[in-house]
Amino acid sequence: MRQAGLIAGAAVTALVAAGAITYAVAGDDGGGRTPSAESADAGFARDMAVHHQQAVEMSYIVRDRTKDEEVRRLAYDIAQTQANQRGMMIGWLDLWGLPKVSSQPPMTWMGMGDMASGKDGALMPGMATNTEMKKLGELSGKQAEVFYLQLMTDHHQGGVHMAQGCVDKCTVGVEKRLAQGMVDAQRSEIDLMANMLKERGAAPRS
């Protein structure tokens, strides 16, 4: 539990720091240039906003399906962190005057537009299917906890891959730093969730 608290504290600190410089993002380390609609900066903001939204939905579902305080605390922390980050990314797209939806497949900005089929709602790697989301909402207690931790581990693994893509390809400094923060925080949470699964006699799915 102490580890979860430390991770949550770090996430809040990162959000405060990132929020303080949101208004300057358009010109941050970019010489005042606004990213294009096809840029990695725009693609990451669009795709990760969608990715984050599902994590928020999963987290609120499990909070209603279990009374376990450790899982409920983790779910709340993930929901709050990712909802705030999602708002920042959508705000940047507004600031740049760019569309929030692209005609290109997700992850095209990474050169991986064909990586996820979108079958049953899984638009990007790591995302849960519609069937899995429905199942999570039907489980309760320990079963819900285990399934949530497994789904969120997969979700974080996909998110880390995408965030690392922005670290490598994005040009806006504050966005690259936010992406690196996502990589670090979600890797820590993956380790935490592995321990939580072990405590419940389970393991990650992959």
MODELLER restraints for C-alpha pairs under 7 A, 6 or more apart:
rsr = mdl.restraints
at = mdl.atoms
rsr.add(forms.Gaussian(group=physical.xy_distance, feature=features.Distance(at['CA:1:A'], at['CA:70:A']), mean=6.62, stdev=0.5))
rsr.add(forms.Gaussian(group=physical.xy_distance, feature=features.Distance(at['CA:4:A'], at['CA:74:A']), mean=6.82, stdev=0.5))
rsr.add(forms.Gaussian(group=physical.xy_distance, feature=features.Distance(at['CA:8:A'], at['CA:77:A']), mean=6.06, stdev=0.5))
rsr.add(forms.Gaussian(group=physical.xy_distance, feature=features.Distance(at['CA:11:A'], at['CA:81:A']), mean=6.67, stdev=0.5))
rsr.add(forms.Gaussian(group=physical.xy_distance, feature=features.Distance(at['CA:18:A'], at['CA:178:A']), mean=6.98, stdev=0.5))
rsr.add(forms.Gaussian(group=physical.xy_distance, feature=features.Distance(at['CA:25:A'], at['CA:172:A']), mean=7.00, stdev=0.5))
rsr.add(forms.Gaussian(group=physical.xy_distance, feature=features.Distance(at['CA:25:A'], at['CA:174:A']), mean=6.14, stdev=0.5))
rsr.add(forms.Gaussian(group=physical.xy_distance, feature=features.Distance(at['CA:26:A'], at['CA:32:A']), mean=6.47, stdev=0.5))
rsr.add(forms.Gaussian(group=physical.xy_distance, feature=features.Distance(at['CA:26:A'], at['CA:34:A']), mean=5.88, stdev=0.5))
rsr.add(forms.Gaussian(group=physical.xy_distance, feature=features.Distance(at['CA:26:A'], at['CA:96:A']), mean=6.59, stdev=0.5))
rsr.add(forms.Gaussian(group=physical.xy_distance, feature=features.Distance(at['CA:27:A'], at['CA:33:A']), mean=6.14, stdev=0.5))
rsr.add(forms.Gaussian(group=physical.xy_distance, feature=features.Distance(at['CA:28:A'], at['CA:172:A']), mean=5.86, stdev=0.5))
rsr.add(forms.Gaussian(group=physical.xy_distance, feature=features.Distance(at['CA:28:A'], at['CA:173:A']), mean=5.63, stdev=0.5))
rsr.add(forms.Gaussian(group=physical.xy_distance, feature=features.Distance(at['CA:28:A'], at['CA:174:A']), mean=6.47, stdev=0.5))
rsr.add(forms.Gaussian(group=physical.xy_distance, feature=features.Distance(at['CA:29:A'], at['CA:172:A']), mean=5.96, stdev=0.5))
rsr.add(forms.Gaussian(group=physical.xy_distance, feature=features.Distance(at['CA:29:A'], at['CA:173:A']), mean=5.24, stdev=0.5))
rsr.add(forms.Gaussian(group=physical.xy_distance, feature=features.Distance(at['CA:30:A'], at['CA:171:A']), mean=6.65, stdev=0.5))
rsr.add(forms.Gaussian(group=physical.xy_distance, feature=features.Distance(at['CA:30:A'], at['CA:172:A']), mean=5.78, stdev=0.5))
rsr.add(forms.Gaussian(group=physical.xy_distance, feature=features.Distance(at['CA:34:A'], at['CA:96:A']), mean=5.98, stdev=0.5))
rsr.add(forms.Gaussian(group=physical.xy_distance, feature=features.Distance(at['CA:35:A'], at['CA:41:A']), mean=6.51, stdev=0.5))
rsr.add(forms.Gaussian(group=physical.xy_distance, feature=features.Distance(at['CA:35:A'], at['CA:42:A']), mean=6.71, stdev=0.5))
rsr.add(forms.Gaussian(group=physical.xy_distance, feature=features.Distance(at['CA:36:A'], at['CA:42:A']), mean=6.97, stdev=0.5))
rsr.add(forms.Gaussian(group=physical.xy_distance, feature=features.Distance(at['CA:37:A'], at['CA:98:A']), mean=5.91, stdev=0.5))
rsr.add(forms.Gaussian(group=physical.xy_distance, feature=features.Distance(at['CA:38:A'], at['CA:109:A']), mean=6.90, stdev=0.5))
rsr.add(forms.Gaussian(group=physical.xy_distance, feature=features.Distance(at['CA:39:A'], at['CA:109:A']), mean=6.52, stdev=0.5))
rsr.add(forms.Gaussian(group=physical.xy_distance, feature=features.Distance(at['CA:40:A'], at['CA:109:A']), mean=5.07, stdev=0.5))
rsr.add(forms.Gaussian(group=physical.xy_distance, feature=features.Distance(at['CA:40:A'], at['CA:166:A']), mean=6.60, stdev=0.5))
rsr.add(forms.Gaussian(group=physical.xy_distance, feature=features.Distance(at['CA:40:A'], at['CA:169:A']), mean=6.03, stdev=0.5))
rsr.add(forms.Gaussian(group=physical.xy_distance, feature=features.Distance(at['CA:40:A'], at['CA:170:A']), mean=5.23, stdev=0.5))
rsr.add(forms.Gaussian(group=physical.xy_distance, feature=features.Distance(at['CA:41:A'], at['CA:170:A']), mean=4.93, stdev=0.5))
rsr.add(forms.Gaussian(group=physical.xy_distance, feature=features.Distance(at['CA:41:A'], at['CA:171:A']), mean=6.69, stdev=0.5))
rsr.add(forms.Gaussian(group=physical.xy_distance, feature=features.Distance(at['CA:41:A'], at['CA:172:A']), mean=6.86, stdev=0.5))
rsr.add(forms.Gaussian(group=physical.xy_distance, feature=features.Distance(at['CA:42:A'], at['CA:93:A']), mean=6.81, stdev=0.5))
rsr.add(forms.Gaussian(group=physical.xy_distance, feature=features.Distance(at['CA:43:A'], at['CA:109:A']), mean=5.57, stdev=0.5))
rsr.add(forms.Gaussian(group=physical.xy_distance, feature=features.Distance(at['CA:44:A'], at['CA:166:A']), mean=6.41, stdev=0.5))
rsr.add(forms.Gaussian(group=physical.xy_distance, feature=features.Distance(at['CA:45:A'], at['CA:89:A']), mean=5.03, stdev=0.5))
rsr.add(forms.Gaussian(group=physical.xy_distance, feature=features.Distance(at['CA:45:A'], at['CA:90:A']), mean=6.83, stdev=0.5))
rsr.add(forms.Gaussian(group=physical.xy_distance, feature=features.Distance(at['CA:46:A'], at['CA:100:A']), mean=5.78, stdev=0.5))
rsr.add(forms.Gaussian(group=physical.xy_distance, feature=features.Distance(at['CA:46:A'], at['CA:101:A']), mean=6.82, stdev=0.5))
rsr.add(forms.Gaussian(group=physical.xy_distance, feature=features.Distance(at['CA:47:A'], at['CA:106:A']), mean=6.24, stdev=0.5))
rsr.add(forms.Gaussian(group=physical.xy_distance, feature=features.Distance(at['CA:47:A'], at['CA:107:A']), mean=6.94, stdev=0.5))
rsr.add(forms.Gaussian(group=physical.xy_distance, feature=features.Distance(at['CA:49:A'], at['CA:86:A']), mean=4.79, stdev=0.5))
rsr.add(forms.Gaussian(group=physical.xy_distance, feature=features.Distance(at['CA:49:A'], at['CA:89:A']), mean=6.52, stdev=0.5))
rsr.add(forms.Gaussian(group=physical.xy_distance, feature=features.Distance(at['CA:49:A'], at['CA:90:A']), mean=6.98, stdev=0.5))
rsr.add(forms.Gaussian(group=physical.xy_distance, feature=features.Distance(at['CA:51:A'], at['CA:127:A']), mean=6.93, stdev=0.5))
rsr.add(forms.Gaussian(group=physical.xy_distance, feature=features.Distance(at['CA:52:A'], at['CA:82:A']), mean=5.58, stdev=0.5))
rsr.add(forms.Gaussian(group=physical.xy_distance, feature=features.Distance(at['CA:52:A'], at['CA:83:A']), mean=6.96, stdev=0.5))
rsr.add(forms.Gaussian(group=physical.xy_distance, feature=features.Distance(at['CA:52:A'], at['CA:86:A']), mean=6.32, stdev=0.5))
rsr.add(forms.Gaussian(group=physical.xy_distance, feature=features.Distance(at['CA:53:A'], at['CA:83:A']), mean=6.96, stdev=0.5))
rsr.add(forms.Gaussian(group=physical.xy_distance, feature=features.Distance(at['CA:55:A'], at['CA:79:A']), mean=6.77, stdev=0.5))
rsr.add(forms.Gaussian(group=physical.xy_distance, feature=features.Distance(at['CA:56:A'], at['CA:78:A']), mean=6.96, stdev=0.5))
rsr.add(forms.Gaussian(group=physical.xy_distance, feature=features.Distance(at['CA:56:A'], at['CA:79:A']), mean=4.39, stdev=0.5))
rsr.add(forms.Gaussian(group=physical.xy_distance, feature=features.Distance(at['CA:56:A'], at['CA:82:A']), mean=6.61, stdev=0.5))
rsr.add(forms.Gaussian(group=physical.xy_distance, feature=features.Distance(at['CA:56:A'], at['CA:83:A']), mean=6.51, stdev=0.5))
rsr.add(forms.Gaussian(group=physical.xy_distance, feature=features.Distance(at['CA:59:A'], at['CA:75:A']), mean=4.63, stdev=0.5))
rsr.add(forms.Gaussian(group=physical.xy_distance, feature=features.Distance(at['CA:59:A'], at['CA:76:A']), mean=6.62, stdev=0.5))
rsr.add(forms.Gaussian(group=physical.xy_distance, feature=features.Distance(at['CA:59:A'], at['CA:78:A']), mean=6.96, stdev=0.5))
rsr.add(forms.Gaussian(group=physical.xy_distance, feature=features.Distance(at['CA:59:A'], at['CA:79:A']), mean=5.82, stdev=0.5))
rsr.add(forms.Gaussian(group=physical.xy_distance, feature=features.Distance(at['CA:60:A'], at['CA:75:A']), mean=6.95, stdev=0.5))
rsr.add(forms.Gaussian(group=physical.xy_distance, feature=features.Distance(at['CA:61:A'], at['CA:137:A']), mean=6.13, stdev=0.5))
rsr.add(forms.Gaussian(group=physical.xy_distance, feature=features.Distance(at['CA:62:A'], at['CA:144:A']), mean=6.54, stdev=0.5))
rsr.add(forms.Gaussian(group=physical.xy_distance, feature=features.Distance(at['CA:62:A'], at['CA:145:A']), mean=6.97, stdev=0.5))
rsr.add(forms.Gaussian(group=physical.xy_distance, feature=features.Distance(at['CA:62:A'], at['CA:148:A']), mean=6.73, stdev=0.5))
rsr.add(forms.Gaussian(group=physical.xy_distance, feature=features.Distance(at['CA:63:A'], at['CA:72:A']), mean=5.16, stdev=0.5))
rsr.add(forms.Gaussian(group=physical.xy_distance, feature=features.Distance(at['CA:63:A'], at['CA:75:A']), mean=6.69, stdev=0.5))
rsr.add(forms.Gaussian(group=physical.xy_distance, feature=features.Distance(at['CA:65:A'], at['CA:139:A']), mean=6.88, stdev=0.5))
rsr.add(forms.Gaussian(group=physical.xy_distance, feature=features.Distance(at['CA:65:A'], at['CA:140:A']), mean=4.75, stdev=0.5))
rsr.add(forms.Gaussian(group=physical.xy_distance, feature=features.Distance(at['CA:65:A'], at['CA:141:A']), mean=6.22, stdev=0.5))
rsr.add(forms.Gaussian(group=physical.xy_distance, feature=features.Distance(at['CA:65:A'], at['CA:144:A']), mean=6.44, stdev=0.5))
rsr.add(forms.Gaussian(group=physical.xy_distance, feature=features.Distance(at['CA:66:A'], at['CA:140:A']), mean=5.86, stdev=0.5))
rsr.add(forms.Gaussian(group=physical.xy_distance, feature=features.Distance(at['CA:66:A'], at['CA:141:A']), mean=4.66, stdev=0.5))
rsr.add(forms.Gaussian(group=physical.xy_distance, feature=features.Distance(at['CA:66:A'], at['CA:144:A']), mean=6.91, stdev=0.5))
rsr.add(forms.Gaussian(group=physical.xy_distance, feature=features.Distance(at['CA:66:A'], at['CA:145:A']), mean=6.92, stdev=0.5))
rsr.add(forms.Gaussian(group=physical.xy_distance, feature=features.Distance(at['CA:71:A'], at['CA:145:A']), mean=6.74, stdev=0.5))
rsr.add(forms.Gaussian(group=physical.xy_distance, feature=features.Distance(at['CA:93:A'], at['CA:99:A']), mean=6.81, stdev=0.5))
rsr.add(forms.Gaussian(group=physical.xy_distance, feature=features.Distance(at['CA:93:A'], at['CA:100:A']), mean=6.63, stdev=0.5))
rsr.add(forms.Gaussian(group=physical.xy_distance, feature=features.Distance(at['CA:105:A'], at['CA:113:A']), mean=5.13, stdev=0.5))
rsr.add(forms.Gaussian(group=physical.xy_distance, feature=features.Distance(at['CA:106:A'], at['CA:113:A']), mean=5.64, stdev=0.5))
rsr.add(forms.Gaussian(group=physical.xy_distance, feature=features.Distance(at['CA:106:A'], at['CA:124:A']), mean=6.69, stdev=0.5))
rsr.add(forms.Gaussian(group=physical.xy_distance, feature=features.Distance(at['CA:107:A'], at['CA:113:A']), mean=4.95, stdev=0.5))
rsr.add(forms.Gaussian(group=physical.xy_distance, feature=features.Distance(at['CA:110:A'], at['CA:165:A']), mean=6.47, stdev=0.5))
rsr.add(forms.Gaussian(group=physical.xy_distance, feature=features.Distance(at['CA:116:A'], at['CA:123:A']), mean=6.05, stdev=0.5))
rsr.add(forms.Gaussian(group=physical.xy_distance, feature=features.Distance(at['CA:116:A'], at['CA:124:A']), mean=5.17, stdev=0.5))
rsr.add(forms.Gaussian(group=physical.xy_distance, feature=features.Distance(at['CA:116:A'], at['CA:125:A']), mean=5.90, stdev=0.5))
rsr.add(forms.Gaussian(group=physical.xy_distance, feature=features.Distance(at['CA:117:A'], at['CA:123:A']), mean=6.75, stdev=0.5))
rsr.add(forms.Gaussian(group=physical.xy_distance, feature=features.Distance(at['CA:118:A'], at['CA:124:A']), mean=6.83, stdev=0.5))
rsr.add(forms.Gaussian(group=physical.xy_distance, feature=features.Distance(at['CA:120:A'], at['CA:129:A']), mean=5.23, stdev=0.5))
rsr.add(forms.Gaussian(group=physical.xy_distance, feature=features.Distance(at['CA:120:A'], at['CA:130:A']), mean=5.50, stdev=0.5))
rsr.add(forms.Gaussian(group=physical.xy_distance, feature=features.Distance(at['CA:121:A'], at['CA:129:A']), mean=5.03, stdev=0.5))
rsr.add(forms.Gaussian(group=physical.xy_distance, feature=features.Distance(at['CA:121:A'], at['CA:130:A']), mean=5.36, stdev=0.5))
rsr.add(forms.Gaussian(group=physical.xy_distance, feature=features.Distance(at['CA:122:A'], at['CA:128:A']), mean=5.59, stdev=0.5))
rsr.add(forms.Gaussian(group=physical.xy_distance, feature=features.Distance(at['CA:122:A'], at['CA:129:A']), mean=4.79, stdev=0.5))
rsr.add(forms.Gaussian(group=physical.xy_distance, feature=features.Distance(at['CA:125:A'], at['CA:158:A']), mean=5.07, stdev=0.5))
rsr.add(forms.Gaussian(group=physical.xy_distance, feature=features.Distance(at['CA:126:A'], at['CA:154:A']), mean=4.81, stdev=0.5))
rsr.add(forms.Gaussian(group=physical.xy_distance, feature=features.Distance(at['CA:126:A'], at['CA:155:A']), mean=4.09, stdev=0.5))
rsr.add(forms.Gaussian(group=physical.xy_distance, feature=features.Distance(at['CA:126:A'], at['CA:156:A']), mean=6.90, stdev=0.5))
rsr.add(forms.Gaussian(group=physical.xy_distance, feature=features.Distance(at['CA:126:A'], at['CA:157:A']), mean=6.33, stdev=0.5))
rsr.add(forms.Gaussian(group=physical.xy_distance, feature=features.Distance(at['CA:126:A'], at['CA:158:A']), mean=4.32, stdev=0.5))
rsr.add(forms.Gaussian(group=physical.xy_distance, feature=features.Distance(at['CA:127:A'], at['CA:155:A']), mean=5.34, stdev=0.5))
rsr.add(forms.Gaussian(group=physical.xy_distance, feature=features.Distance(at['CA:128:A'], at['CA:151:A']), mean=6.57, stdev=0.5))
rsr.add(forms.Gaussian(group=physical.xy_distance, feature=features.Distance(at['CA:136:A'], at['CA:144:A']), mean=6.12, stdev=0.5))
rsr.add(forms.Gaussian(group=physical.xy_distance, feature=features.Distance(at['CA:136:A'], at['CA:147:A']), mean=6.79, stdev=0.5))
rsr.add(forms.Gaussian(group=physical.xy_distance, feature=features.Distance(at['CA:136:A'], at['CA:148:A']), mean=6.90, stdev=0.5))
rsr.add(forms.Gaussian(group=physical.xy_distance, feature=features.Distance(at['CA:146:A'], at['CA:197:A']), mean=6.26, stdev=0.5))
rsr.add(forms.Gaussian(group=physical.xy_distance, feature=features.Distance(at['CA:146:A'], at['CA:202:A']), mean=6.95, stdev=0.5))
rsr.add(forms.Gaussian(group=physical.xy_distance, feature=features.Distance(at['CA:149:A'], at['CA:193:A']), mean=6.05, stdev=0.5))
rsr.add(forms.Gaussian(group=physical.xy_distance, feature=features.Distance(at['CA:149:A'], at['CA:197:A']), mean=6.85, stdev=0.5))
rsr.add(forms.Gaussian(group=physical.xy_distance, feature=features.Distance(at['CA:150:A'], at['CA:204:A']), mean=5.21, stdev=0.5))
rsr.add(forms.Gaussian(group=physical.xy_distance, feature=features.Distance(at['CA:150:A'], at['CA:205:A']), mean=6.10, stdev=0.5))
rsr.add(forms.Gaussian(group=physical.xy_distance, feature=features.Distance(at['CA:153:A'], at['CA:190:A']), mean=5.65, stdev=0.5))
rsr.add(forms.Gaussian(group=physical.xy_distance, feature=features.Distance(at['CA:153:A'], at['CA:193:A']), mean=6.92, stdev=0.5))
rsr.add(forms.Gaussian(group=physical.xy_distance, feature=features.Distance(at['CA:153:A'], at['CA:204:A']), mean=6.86, stdev=0.5))
rsr.add(forms.Gaussian(group=physical.xy_distance, feature=features.Distance(at['CA:156:A'], at['CA:186:A']), mean=5.86, stdev=0.5))
rsr.add(forms.Gaussian(group=physical.xy_distance, feature=features.Distance(at['CA:156:A'], at['CA:190:A']), mean=6.89, stdev=0.5))
rsr.add(forms.Gaussian(group=physical.xy_distance, feature=features.Distance(at['CA:160:A'], at['CA:182:A']), mean=6.88, stdev=0.5))
rsr.add(forms.Gaussian(group=physical.xy_distance, feature=features.Distance(at['CA:160:A'], at['CA:183:A']), mean=4.96, stdev=0.5))
rsr.add(forms.Gaussian(group=physical.xy_distance, feature=features.Distance(at['CA:160:A'], at['CA:186:A']), mean=6.68, stdev=0.5))
rsr.add(forms.Gaussian(group=physical.xy_distance, feature=features.Distance(at['CA:163:A'], at['CA:179:A']), mean=4.87, stdev=0.5))
rsr.add(forms.Gaussian(group=physical.xy_distance, feature=features.Distance(at['CA:163:A'], at['CA:180:A']), mean=6.76, stdev=0.5))
rsr.add(forms.Gaussian(group=physical.xy_distance, feature=features.Distance(at['CA:163:A'], at['CA:182:A']), mean=6.52, stdev=0.5))
rsr.add(forms.Gaussian(group=physical.xy_distance, feature=features.Distance(at['CA:163:A'], at['CA:183:A']), mean=6.08, stdev=0.5))
rsr.add(forms.Gaussian(group=physical.xy_distance, feature=features.Distance(at['CA:164:A'], at['CA:179:A']), mean=6.77, stdev=0.5))
rsr.add(forms.Gaussian(group=physical.xy_distance, feature=features.Distance(at['CA:164:A'], at['CA:180:A']), mean=6.84, stdev=0.5))
rsr.add(forms.Gaussian(group=physical.xy_distance, feature=features.Distance(at['CA:164:A'], at['CA:183:A']), mean=6.54, stdev=0.5))
rsr.add(forms.Gaussian(group=physical.xy_distance, feature=features.Distance(at['CA:166:A'], at['CA:176:A']), mean=6.13, stdev=0.5))
rsr.add(forms.Gaussian(group=physical.xy_distance, feature=features.Distance(at['CA:166:A'], at['CA:179:A']), mean=6.27, stdev=0.5))
rsr.add(forms.Gaussian(group=physical.xy_distance, feature=features.Distance(at['CA:167:A'], at['CA:176:A']), mean=4.90, stdev=0.5))
rsr.add(forms.Gaussian(group=physical.xy_distance, feature=features.Distance(at['CA:167:A'], at['CA:179:A']), mean=5.95, stdev=0.5))
rsr.add(forms.Gaussian(group=physical.xy_distance, feature=features.Distance(at['CA:167:A'], at['CA:180:A']), mean=6.11, stdev=0.5))
rsr.add(forms.Gaussian(group=physical.xy_distance, feature=features.Distance(at['CA:170:A'], at['CA:176:A']), mean=6.06, stdev=0.5))
rsr.add(forms.Gaussian(group=physical.xy_distance, feature=features.Distance(at['CA:194:A'], at['CA:203:A']), mean=6.54, stdev=0.5))
rsr.add(forms.Gaussian(group=physical.xy_distance, feature=features.Distance(at['CA:194:A'], at['CA:204:A']), mean=6.50, stdev=0.5))
rsr.add(forms.Gaussian(group=physical.xy_distance, feature=features.Distance(at['CA:197:A'], at['CA:203:A']), mean=5.36, stdev=0.5))
